[in-house]
Amino acid sequence: MAGNPGKLGRFEQTVLPHLDAAYSLARWLTRNEHDAEDVVQEAVLRAFRFFESFHGGEPRQWLLKIVRNTFYTWYDKNRKHAHTETLGDEAMDIPGNEMTPEEVLIKEHGAQVLKDAIGTLPLEFREVLLLREFEGYSYKEIADIVEVPIGTVMSRLSRARQHLKDRLGGKVDGGRA
């Protein structure tokens, strides 16, 4: 990342603290450690290339949007060759003070069952579920990241939760999976 040293310093301060979230999203989307690393590496290069167009706002959200777009480019190119692996337990190590519906399910049904269920979600459902429940984004922020209307985010999230509820035997209370 040669070039303007001031740009590099600002980039490192602004974007690099969010690499863990970028990798987490890429890992869930690709379902493969090595592919996630490739996606994040390309996303960081893109982010650096277009850093001058970042005019404030939430850098984590901006980076995750780039990771998502990079993933879809990668996915279109590698669809036939992409392989998946089961996510390791470290992928579920998500900090937070309150239990999300997914954390309740982990406790009740076991991490592997939940990981398998999340892995069966279509990509558009999986990404909104991850951004909402694991990254804590609002519907509006998710709509910006995935570039769809808020109503579409709400619909996809509802359908993702219903899919998980159905997949896990309907043992989740209140329609929230």
Phi and psi in degrees as GROMACS dihedral restraints (atoms count N, CA, C in turn):
[ dihedral_restraints ]
;  ai    aj    ak    al  type     phi  dphi    fc
    3     4     5     6     1   -76.6    20    10
    4     5     6     7     1   168.2    20    10
    6     7     8     9     1   130.1    20    10
    7     8     9    10     1  -141.5    20    10
    9    10    11    12     1   -65.1    20    10
   10    11    12    13     1   113.1    20    10
   12    13    14    15     1   -63.3    20    10
   13    14    15    16     1   -30.4    20    10
   15    16    17    18     1   -65.7    20    10
   16    17    18    19     1   -40.0    20    10
   18    19    20    21     1   -62.9    20    10
   19    20    21    22     1   -44.5    20    10
   21    22    23    24     1   -61.1    20    10
   22    23    24    25     1   -45.0    20    10
   24    25    26    27     1   -62.5    20    10
   25    26    27    28     1   -44.8    20    10
   27    28    29    30     1   -64.0    20    10
   28    29    30    31     1   -41.0    20    10
   30    31    32    33     1   -61.3    20    10
   31    32    33    34     1   -47.8    20    10
   33    34    35    36     1   -59.7    20    10
   34    35    36    37     1   -42.7    20    10
   36    37    38    39     1   -68.6    20    10
   37    38    39    40     1   -37.4    20    10
   39    40    41    42     1   -84.9    20    10
   40    41    42    43     1   -44.8    20    10
   42    43    44    45     1  -101.5    20    10
   43    44    45    46     1   -43.0    20    10
   45    46    47    48     1   -60.2    20    10
   46    47    48    49     1   -28.9    20    10
   48    49    50    51     1   -62.5    20    10
   49    50    51    52     1   -12.0    20    10
   51    52    53    54     1  -105.3    20    10
   52    53    54    55     1    14.7    20    10
   54    55    56    57     1   -64.7    20    10
   55    56    57    58     1   -34.7    20    10
   57    58    59    60     1   -62.3    20    10
   58    59    60    61     1   -43.5    20    10
   60    61    62    63     1   -65.7    20    10
   61    62    63    64     1   -38.2    20    10
   63    64    65    66     1   -63.1    20    10
   64    65    66    67     1   -45.2    20    10
   66    67    68    69     1   -66.3    20    10
   67    68    69    70     1   -41.1    20    10
   69    70    71    72     1   -59.3    20    10
   70    71    72    73     1   -46.6    20    10
   72    73    74    75     1   -62.9    20    10
   73    74    75    76     1   -46.3    20    10
   75    76    77    78     1   -62.6    20    10
   76    77    78    79     1   -38.4    20    10
   78    79    80    81     1   -65.3    20    10
   79    80    81    82     1   -42.4    20    10
   81    82    83    84     1   -67.2    20    10
   82    83    84    85     1   -39.1    20    10
   84    85    86    87     1   -71.3    20    10
   85    86    87    88     1   -44.8    20    10
   87    88    89    90     1   -82.2    20    10
   88    89    90    91     1   -26.1    20    10
   90    91    92    93     1    59.8    20    10
   91    92    93    94     1    29.9    20    10
   93    94    95    96     1  -153.0    20    10
   94    95    96    97     1   128.4    20    10
   96    97    98    99     1   -59.7    20    10
   97    98    99   100     1   -47.9    20    10
   99   100   101   102     1   -69.8    20    10
  100   101   102   103     1   -39.9    20    10
  102   103   104   105     1   -65.4    20    10
  103   104   105   106     1   -37.9    20    10
  105   106   107   108     1   -62.1    20    10
  106   107   108   109     1   -42.3    20    10
  108   109   110   111     1   -60.4    20    10
  109   110   111   112     1   -43.1    20    10
  111   112   113   114     1   -62.4    20    10
  112   113   114   115     1   -44.0    20    10
  114   115   116   117     1   -63.2    20    10
  115   116   117   118     1   -45.2    20    10
  117   118   119   120     1   -65.8    20    10
  118   119   120   121     1   -41.4    20    10
  120   121   122   123     1   -59.5    20    10
  121   122   123   124     1   -46.2    20    10
  123   124   125   126     1   -65.7    20    10
  124   125   126   127     1   -39.2    20    10
  126   127   128   129     1   -64.4    20    10
  127   128   129   130     1   -40.9    20    10
  129   130   131   132     1   -66.4    20    10
  130   131   132   133     1   -39.7    20    10
  132   133   134   135     1   -62.5    20    10
  133   134   135   136     1   -42.3    20    10
  135   136   137   138     1   -63.6    20    10
  136   137   138   139     1   -43.4    20    10
  138   139   140   141     1   -60.5    20    10
  139   140   141   142     1   -42.2    20    10
  141   142   143   144     1   -65.9    20    10
  142   143   144   145     1   -43.5    20    10
  144   145   146   147     1   -59.0    20    10
  145   146   147   148     1   -37.3    20    10
  147   148   149   150     1  -107.5    20    10
  148   149   150   151     1    18.4    20    10
  150   151   152   153     1   -60.9    20    10
  151   152   153   154     1   -32.5    20    10
  153   154   155   156     1   -62.4    20    10
  154   155   156   157     1   -23.4    20    10
  156   157   158   159     1   -83.9    20    10
  157   158   159   160     1    -7.4    20    10
  159   160   161   162     1   -81.2    20    10
  160   161   162   163     1   116.1    20    10
  162   163   164   165     1  -115.4    20    10
  163   164   165   166     1    53.7    20    10
  165   166   167   168     1    88.0    20    10
  166   167   168   169     1  -162.5    20    10
  168   169   170   171     1    87.6    20    10
  169   170   171   172     1  -158.3    20    10
  171   172   173   174     1   -92.8    20    10
  172   173   174   175     1   107.0    20    10
  174   175   176   177     1   -64.3    20    10
  175   176   177   178     1   -34.0    20    10
  177   178   179   180     1   -63.6    20    10
  178   179   180   181     1   -43.7    20    10
  180   181   182   183     1   -63.9    20    10
  181   182   183   184     1   -43.1    20    10
  183   184   185   186     1   -61.4    20    10
  184   185   186   187     1   -45.4    20    10
  186   187   188   189     1   -65.8    20    10
  187   188   189   190     1   -42.1    20    10
  189   190   191   192     1   -65.0    20    10
  190   191   192   193     1   -33.3    20    10
  192   193   194   195     1   -64.0    20    10
  193   194   195   196     1   -41.4    20    10
  195   196   197   198     1   -66.6    20    10
  196   197   198   199     1   -41.0    20    10
  198   199   200   201     1   -60.2    20    10
  199   200   201   202     1   -45.8    20    10
  201   202   203   204     1   -60.6    20    10
  202   203   204   205     1   -48.2    20    10
  204   205   206   207     1   -64.0    20    10
  205   206   207   208     1   -38.9    20    10
  207   208   209   210     1   -64.2    20    10
  208   209   210   211     1   -40.8    20    10
  210   211   212   213     1   -58.8    20    10
  211   212   213   214     1   -47.9    20    10
  213   214   215   216     1   -64.5    20    10
  214   215   216   217     1   -35.8    20    10
  216   217   218   219     1   -64.1    20    10
  217   218   219   220     1   -47.3    20    10
  219   220   221   222     1   -60.6    20    10
  220   221   222   223     1   -44.4    20    10
  222   223   224   225     1   -62.3    20    10
  223   224   225   226     1   -44.4    20    10
  225   226   227   228     1   -61.1    20    10
  226   227   228   229     1   -37.5    20    10
  228   229   230   231     1   -76.9    20    10
  229   230   231   232     1   -33.9    20    10
  231   232   233   234     1  -112.4    20    10
  232   233   234   235     1    11.3    20    10
  234   235   236   237     1   -49.5    20    10
  235   236   237   238     1   -45.3    20    10
  237   238   239   240     1   -73.0    20    10
  238   239   240   241     1   -25.8    20    10
  240   241   242   243     1  -102.5    20    10
  241   242   243   244     1    -9.3    20    10
  243   244   245   246     1   -67.5    20    10
  244   245   246   247     1   133.3    20    10
  246   247   248   249     1  -119.4    20    10
  247   248   249   250     1   160.7    20    10
  249   250   251   252     1  -123.4    20    10
  250   251   252   253     1   157.2    20    10
  252   253   254   255     1  -136.6    20    10
  253   254   255   256     1   159.2    20    10
  255   256   257   258     1   -69.5    20    10
  256   257   258   259     1   136.1    20    10
  258   259   260   261     1   -66.8    20    10
  259   260   261   262     1   139.7    20    10
  261   262   263   264     1   -76.8    20    10
  262   263   264   265     1   168.1    20    10
  264   265   266   267     1   -59.9    20    10
  265   266   267   268     1   -28.5    20    10
  267   268   269   270     1   -64.3    20    10
  268   269   270   271     1   -22.6    20    10
  270   271   272   273     1   -69.6    20    10
  271   272   273   274     1   -20.0    20    10
  273   274   275   276     1   -93.7    20    10
  274   275   276   277     1    -1.7    20    10
  276   277   278   279     1   -77.5    20    10
  277   278   279   280     1    85.6    20    10
  279   280   281   282     1  -116.4    20    10
  280   281   282   283     1   117.8    20    10
  282   283   284   285     1   -70.1    20    10
  283   284   285   286     1   153.4    20    10
  285   286   287   288     1   167.4    20    10
  286   287   288   289     1   153.7    20    10
  288   289   290   291     1   -92.3    20    10
  289   290   291   292     1   -30.2    20    10
  291   292   293   294     1  -111.0    20    10
  292   293   294   295     1   149.9    20    10
  294   295   296   297     1   -80.6    20    10
  295   296   297   298     1   129.0    20    10
  297   298   299   300     1   -83.2    20    10
  298   299   300   301     1   167.2    20    10
  300   301   302   303     1   -56.3    20    10
  301   302   303   304     1   -36.3    20    10
  303   304   305   306     1   -67.5    20    10
  304   305   306   307     1   -36.9    20    10
  306   307   308   309     1   -67.2    20    10
  307   308   309   310     1   -35.5    20    10
  309   310   311   312     1   -62.3    20    10
  310   311   312   313     1   -44.0    20    10
  312   313   314   315     1   -63.3    20    10
  313   314   315   316     1   -39.2    20    10
  315   316   317   318     1   -58.0    20    10
  316   317   318   319     1   -45.5    20    10
  318   319   320   321     1   -64.4    20    10
  319   320   321   322     1   -42.9    20    10
  321   322   323   324     1   -80.7    20    10
  322   323   324   325     1   -38.3    20    10
  324   325   326   327     1  -113.3    20    10
  325   326   327   328     1   -10.9    20    10
  327   328   329   330     1    95.5    20    10
  328   329   330   331     1   143.0    20    10
  330   331   332   333     1   -60.8    20    10
  331   332   333   334     1   -40.9    20    10
  333   334   335   336     1   -65.8    20    10
  334   335   336   337     1   -39.9    20    10
  336   337   338   339     1   -62.1    20    10
  337   338   339   340     1   -43.8    20    10
  339   340   341   342     1   -66.0    20    10
  340   341   342   343     1   -44.9    20    10
  342   343   344   345     1   -58.3    20    10
  343   344   345   346     1   -42.4    20    10
  345   346   347   348     1   -63.7    20    10
  346   347   348   349     1   -42.3    20    10
  348   349   350   351     1   -65.3    20    10
  349   350   351   352     1   -44.5    20    10
  351   352   353   354     1   -62.4    20    10
  352   353   354   355     1   -38.0    20    10
  354   355   356   357     1   -64.0    20    10
  355   356   357   358     1   -21.7    20    10
  357   358   359   360     1   -85.1    20    10
  358   359   360   361     1   -10.8    20    10
  360   361   362   363     1   -66.7    20    10
  361   362   363   364     1   142.1    20    10
  363   364   365   366     1   -59.1    20    10
  364   365   366   367     1   150.0    20    10
  366   367   368   369     1   -51.0    20    10
  367   368   369   370     1   -44.3    20    10
  369   370   371   372     1   -66.7    20    10
  370   371   372   373     1   -28.0    20    10
  372   373   374   375     1   -80.0    20    10
  373   374   375   376     1   -43.3    20    10
  375   376   377   378     1   -59.8    20    10
  376   377   378   379     1   -44.5    20    10
  378   379   380   381     1   -65.8    20    10
  379   380   381   382     1   -40.5    20    10
  381   382   383   384     1   -70.2    20    10
  382   383   384   385     1   -36.0    20    10
  384   385   386   387     1   -62.9    20    10
  385   386   387   388     1   -45.4    20    10
  387   388   389   390     1   -65.4    20    10
  388   389   390   391     1   -43.3    20    10
  390   391   392   393     1   -66.1    20    10
  391   392   393   394     1   -35.1    20    10
  393   394   395   396     1   -78.8    20    10
  394   395   396   397     1   -54.0    20    10
  396   397   398   399     1   -84.9    20    10
  397   398   399   400     1   -34.3    20    10
  399   400   401   402     1   -98.2    20    10
  400   401   402   403     1   -32.2    20    10
  402   403   404   405     1   -99.9    20    10
  403   404   405   406     1   -15.4    20    10
  405   406   407   408     1    77.6    20    10
  406   407   408   409     1    21.6    20    10
  408   409   410   411     1   -77.0    20    10
  409   410   411   412     1   150.1    20    10
  411   412   413   414     1   -75.1    20    10
  412   413   414   415     1   166.1    20    10
  414   415   416   417     1   -58.3    20    10
  415   416   417   418     1   -41.4    20    10
  417   418   419   420     1   -62.4    20    10
  418   419   420   421     1   -44.2    20    10
  420   421   422   423     1   -64.9    20    10
  421   422   423   424     1   -40.0    20    10
  423   424   425   426     1   -64.3    20    10
  424   425   426   427     1   -42.3    20    10
  426   427   428   429     1   -58.1    20    10
  427   428   429   430     1   -39.1    20    10
  429   430   431   432     1   -67.5    20    10
  430   431   432   433     1   -43.6    20    10
  432   433   434   435     1   -64.7    20    10
  433   434   435   436     1   -46.7    20    10
  435   436   437   438     1   -92.7    20    10
  436   437   438   439     1    -1.8    20    10
  438   439   440   441     1    58.6    20    10
  439   440   441   442     1    50.7    20    10
  441   442   443   444     1  -136.6    20    10
  442   443   444   445     1   162.8    20    10
  444   445   446   447     1   -64.0    20    10
  445   446   447   448     1   155.9    20    10
  447   448   449   450     1   -57.6    20    10
  448   449   450   451     1   -39.7    20    10
  450   451   452   453     1   -59.3    20    10
  451   452   453   454     1   -36.2    20    10
  453   454   455   456     1   -68.0    20    10
  454   455   456   457     1   -40.1    20    10
  456   457   458   459     1   -59.8    20    10
  457   458   459   460     1   -47.6    20    10
  459   460   461   462     1   -61.8    20    10
  460   461   462   463     1   -42.1    20    10
  462   463   464   465     1   -64.6    20    10
  463   464   465   466     1   -45.9    20    10
  465   466   467   468     1   -64.1    20    10
  466   467   468   469     1   -40.0    20    10
  468   469   470   471     1   -65.6    20    10
  469   470   471   472     1   -42.9    20    10
  471   472   473   474     1   -61.6    20    10
  472   473   474   475     1   -44.5    20    10
  474   475   476   477     1   -67.1    20    10
  475   476   477   478     1   -37.1    20    10
  477   478   479   480     1   -63.4    20    10
  478   479   480   481     1   -45.3    20    10
  480   481   482   483     1   -64.0    20    10
  481   482   483   484     1   -40.8    20    10
  483   484   485   486     1   -64.9    20    10
  484   485   486   487     1   -40.2    20    10
  486   487   488   489     1   -60.4    20    10
  487   488   489   490     1   -45.5    20    10
  489   490   491   492     1   -63.8    20    10
  490   491   492   493     1   -42.2    20    10
  492   493   494   495     1   -60.0    20    10
  493   494   495   496     1   -46.7    20    10
  495   496   497   498     1   -64.3    20    10
  496   497   498   499     1   -43.6    20    10
  498   499   500   501     1   -64.9    20    10
  499   500   501   502     1   -34.8    20    10
  501   502   503   504     1   -95.2    20    10
  502   503   504   505     1    14.5    20    10
  504   505   506   507     1    86.4    20    10
  505   506   507   508     1    15.4    20    10
  507   508   509   510     1    67.5    20    10
  508   509   510   511     1    24.4    20    10
  510   511   512   513     1   -91.4    20    10
  511   512   513   514     1    17.2    20    10
  513   514   515   516     1  -104.8    20    10
  514   515   516   517     1   136.5    20    10
  516   517   518   519     1   -86.1    20    10
  517   518   519   520     1   146.2    20    10
  519   520   521   522     1    75.4    20    10
  520   521   522   523     1    16.2    20    10
  522   523   524   525     1    78.7    20    10
  523   524   525   526     1    -1.6    20    10
  525   526   527   528     1  -103.5    20    10
  526   527   528   529     1   122.6    20    10
